[in-house]
């Protein structure tokens, strides 16, 4: 292998680690419901998918189930419990966005999404 190929492979290996650094470690407890989630960006400045001290990541939740659901986004153990958004009801076929609580330090945030039928 030549030197350029080694450099390219080394950078390619580092890419997933870098992409995960600003990510969200989301534990889902969906109770068999057809719920779709996606981190859709941020509010308060910054670009979509990145987290800085002045931004808040948003989690988009789509209810594909045939019933109304109550969803709660619980902060991880290292995140402030007081920053957690209140539980929200999502009607069938509807979606909502919740702010992901936590300190945006470059490490993945931890949170748990709990959804139950109403």
N, C-alpha and C positions, 0 to 999 in steps of 0.2 A: 504494500500500500504506500502511496506517496504521502507527503506531508499535508497537502491540501485535503486529501480524503480523511486523514486522521483528525484534522481540525474540524471538518464538517461533521463527522460522526460524534465528536466530543460536544459540539454545540447542539446537535440533534438530541443527544441524551439529556442535556440540561434543560431543554425546552419544557417538557412536562412538569418538572420541578418548579420552574418559574411560573408557569400558568397556574399551578395549584396554590402558589403562595398567596394570591389574592382571592382564593376561592372560598367556598362555603362547605363545611363538613356538615351535611344535613342528614339527620336521622329521621326517618319517616315512620310514623305509626298511623297507617291509613285505614285500619280495621276493614280491609277487603273492599274499600270504596275505590271507584275509578277517578282518582285525583291526579292531575298533571301539575308538575312544578317546574319553574324555570327562574334562574336569577336573571333579571332583565336589565340590570344597570344600576344607576345610582341617582340620588337626588342631592341637591346642595352643591353641585359642581362636580368636576371630574368627568371622565369618560365612562361609557358603559363597560361594566365588567371589571373596573378597577376600584380599589378602595384606598382612600387617603384619609387623613385626619378630618377633612371637611366634608366627606361624602358619607352617604348611607346606602348600602346595597338594598335592593328591593327584590322580594321573592314573589313572583306571580303564581297564583294558585288558580287552577281551572277545575271546576266541578263537572266531570263528565258522567256522574252518577245520575240516577233517576230520582233521587231524593235530595232534600236540603241537607247540608252538612254544616257542622260547627267546627271550625279549625282554630287552633291555637298554636302560635309559634313561641316555643319556650327557649330562652337563652341557654347556652351551654354552661358548664360549671365555672368557666373563667369569665363569663360575661355578666354584666350587671342585671340582676333580676328586675330592677325598677324600670329598665328601658324596654321591657317586653310589651309588644302591642297587645291590646285587649283581644279576647276571642272574637271571631267574626263568623257570621252565618253567610253561606254561599248557596244560592239557589241553583237548581239543575241547569246546566248549560251556561252558567255565569262564571265570571272570574273576578278576582280582586288581587291587589298587591299589598304586601305587608313589609314594613321596614325591618331589616334584620338587625337585631340589637347587638351591640358589642363595640369593642375598641378596635379600630382599623390600624393595625400595626404591621401589616404585611404577612402575618401568619394567618392560616385559614381560621375563619370563625366557626364556632360550633353552635348548633341549634337543633331543636327537635320540633318537628311538625306533627301535631296530633289532630286527626280529623275523625269525627264521629257522626253517624246519621242523626238527624233530628226527628 
